Amino acid sequence: MLSSYLKENTQQQHDLLEQKFNSDKIFGQSYSVEDYRRLIGLNYQFLQRYESKIRAGLSEEFKTLVNMDSRTKLPIIEQDATALNIHYSGDSETPEIASEAEAAGMLYVIEGASLGGNVIKKQLQKNPAFADTTFHYFGMYNENISAFWKSFMAGLNTYFTPEHYPEVLKGAERAYAELLQYNG
């Protein structure tokens, strides 16, 4: 199954990304507003650069299958970026996405961030430093997070056949590599 293949083959990059952004501090309540600002900045920059290209790289059939219209994140994260005074000009050139499978792999990482973001939101809401924070991006799906993740994974697993797996993985690895390069 593609979902298992992606999880297994991207685990190291996922763990590196969590380390880079001090995810362990979230559960210890020592996560700072500046840590959160960096995390939102990373996601905001990535979405500005890639969300429209990913969407353009997906077929109408796949977009319908995964209910893509409900997965647009850039307008949501812009609310958090504004509240945190984060600005990104988007002036760097974004390389093209080579295939639909690569675009789907990149979307896998974005959707996984939404799943993890729900956990982040719940933990940070317990932290007094975030009493006045509104979690638009990480709260995007709210109580529907599990259903959104399951429907995305079901679409991914049924749409792509095993010969596409390496190209989907390439997209996921590309997304993680981009995120790991962030220096904000």
C-alpha positions as CSV (number, residue, x, y, z in Angstrom):
1,M,0.0,0.0,0.0
2,L,1.3,3.4,-1.0
3,S,0.6,5.0,2.4
4,S,2.8,2.4,4.2
5,Y,5.5,2.8,1.6
6,L,5.6,6.5,2.0
7,K,5.6,6.4,5.8
8,E,8.4,3.9,5.9
9,N,10.6,5.6,3.3
10,T,10.2,9.1,4.7
11,Q,10.4,8.4,8.4
12,Q,14.0,9.7,8.7
13,Q,13.2,13.0,7.0
14,H,10.1,13.4,9.1
15,D,12.1,12.8,12.3
16,L,14.8,15.3,11.2
17,L,12.1,17.9,10.5
18,E,10.7,17.4,14.0
19,Q,14.1,17.8,15.5
20,K,14.8,21.0,13.5
21,F,11.7,22.6,14.8
22,N,12.0,21.5,18.4
23,S,8.9,19.4,18.4
24,D,9.9,17.7,21.6
25,K,9.5,21.1,23.4
26,I,5.8,21.2,22.5
27,F,4.9,18.5,25.0
28,G,7.2,19.9,27.7
29,Q,5.5,23.3,27.5
30,S,8.8,25.0,26.8
31,Y,7.9,25.7,23.2
32,S,8.1,29.5,22.7
33,V,6.1,31.9,20.5
34,E,9.3,32.3,18.5
35,D,9.5,28.6,18.0
36,Y,5.9,28.6,16.8
37,R,6.7,31.7,14.6
38,R,9.5,29.8,12.9
39,L,7.2,26.8,12.3
40,I,4.4,28.8,10.8
41,G,7.0,30.7,8.7
42,L,8.3,27.5,7.3
43,N,4.9,26.2,6.3
44,Y,3.9,29.6,5.0
45,Q,6.9,29.9,2.8
46,F,6.5,26.4,1.5
47,L,2.8,26.8,0.7
48,Q,3.4,30.1,-1.0
49,R,6.0,28.5,-3.3
50,Y,4.3,25.2,-4.0
51,E,0.6,25.0,-3.2
52,S,-0.6,26.3,-6.6
53,K,2.0,24.3,-8.5
54,I,0.9,21.1,-6.7
55,R,-2.7,21.8,-7.4
56,A,-1.9,22.5,-11.1
57,G,0.0,19.2,-11.2
58,L,-2.9,17.1,-10.1
59,S,-5.6,15.7,-12.4
60,E,-9.2,16.7,-12.0
61,E,-9.9,13.0,-11.2
62,F,-7.5,12.9,-8.3
63,K,-8.5,16.4,-7.0
64,T,-12.1,15.2,-6.9
65,L,-11.1,11.9,-5.3
66,V,-9.4,13.6,-2.4
67,N,-11.8,16.6,-2.2
68,M,-9.0,19.0,-3.1
69,D,-11.2,22.1,-2.8
70,S,-11.3,21.6,1.0
71,R,-7.6,21.3,1.3
72,T,-6.5,24.8,0.2
73,K,-4.2,26.0,3.0
74,L,-2.5,29.2,1.9
75,P,-5.4,31.6,2.7
76,I,-5.7,29.9,6.2
77,I,-2.0,30.1,7.0
78,E,-1.9,33.7,5.8
79,Q,-4.1,34.6,8.8
80,D,-1.5,33.1,11.2
81,A,1.4,34.8,9.3
82,T,-0.3,38.2,9.6
83,A,-1.0,37.7,13.3
84,L,2.7,36.7,13.9
85,N,4.0,39.5,11.6
86,I,5.6,37.0,9.2
87,H,6.3,38.3,5.7
88,Y,7.6,36.3,2.7
89,S,8.0,37.9,-0.7
90,G,7.9,34.7,-2.6
91,D,10.6,36.1,-4.9
92,S,12.7,32.9,-5.3
93,E,12.1,30.8,-8.3
94,T,10.2,27.6,-7.7
95,P,11.2,24.6,-9.8
96,E,8.5,22.9,-11.7
97,I,6.9,19.7,-10.5
98,A,7.7,16.9,-12.9
99,S,4.5,14.7,-12.6
100,E,1.2,14.2,-11.0
101,A,2.8,11.5,-8.8
102,E,5.4,13.9,-7.6
103,A,2.8,16.5,-6.9
104,A,0.8,13.9,-4.9
105,G,3.9,13.1,-2.9
106,M,4.4,16.7,-2.0
107,L,0.7,16.9,-1.0
108,Y,1.2,13.9,1.2
109,V,3.7,15.9,3.3
110,I,1.4,18.9,3.5
111,E,-1.5,16.8,4.6
112,G,0.7,15.0,7.1
113,A,1.6,18.4,8.5
114,S,-2.1,19.1,9.0
115,L,-2.5,15.8,10.9
116,G,0.5,16.7,13.1
117,G,-0.6,20.2,13.4
118,N,-3.8,19.2,15.2
119,V,-1.6,17.6,17.9
120,I,0.6,20.7,18.0
121,K,-2.5,22.9,18.4
122,K,-3.9,20.9,21.3
123,Q,-0.6,20.9,23.1
124,L,0.1,24.6,22.6
125,Q,-3.4,25.5,23.8
126,K,-2.4,24.2,27.2
127,N,0.7,26.5,27.2
128,P,0.0,29.9,28.9
129,A,2.4,31.5,26.4
130,F,-0.2,30.8,23.7
131,A,-3.3,32.0,25.5
132,D,-4.0,34.7,22.9
133,T,-3.0,32.6,19.9
134,T,-5.5,31.6,17.3
135,F,-4.5,28.4,15.5
136,H,-6.0,28.9,12.0
137,Y,-3.6,26.7,10.1
138,F,-3.1,23.9,12.6
139,G,-6.8,24.0,13.5
140,M,-7.9,24.0,9.9
141,Y,-9.7,20.7,9.9
142,N,-10.6,20.7,13.6
143,E,-12.7,17.7,14.6
144,N,-12.7,16.4,11.0
145,I,-8.9,15.9,10.9
146,S,-9.1,12.1,11.1
147,A,-11.7,11.9,8.3
148,F,-9.7,14.3,6.1
149,W,-6.5,12.2,6.6
150,K,-8.2,8.9,6.0
151,S,-10.0,10.1,2.9
152,F,-6.7,11.5,1.5
153,M,-4.8,8.3,2.2
154,A,-7.6,6.2,0.7
155,G,-7.5,8.4,-2.5
156,L,-3.7,8.1,-2.6
157,N,-3.8,4.3,-2.1
158,T,-6.5,3.7,-4.8
159,Y,-5.4,6.2,-7.5
160,F,-1.7,5.4,-7.7
161,T,-0.5,1.9,-8.7
162,P,2.8,0.4,-7.5
163,E,4.7,1.5,-10.6
164,H,4.0,5.1,-9.5
165,Y,5.3,4.6,-5.9
166,P,8.9,5.7,-6.6
167,E,7.7,9.0,-8.2
168,V,5.2,9.7,-5.4
169,L,8.1,9.1,-2.9
170,K,10.3,11.4,-4.9
171,G,7.7,14.2,-4.4
172,A,7.5,13.5,-0.6
173,E,11.3,13.5,-0.4
174,R,11.4,16.8,-2.3
175,A,8.9,18.4,0.0
176,Y,10.8,17.3,3.1
177,A,14.1,18.4,1.6
178,E,12.6,21.9,0.9
179,L,11.3,22.1,4.5
180,L,14.6,21.0,5.9
181,Q,16.4,23.8,4.1
182,Y,14.3,26.5,5.7
183,N,16.5,28.9,7.8
184,G,13.9,31.3,9.1
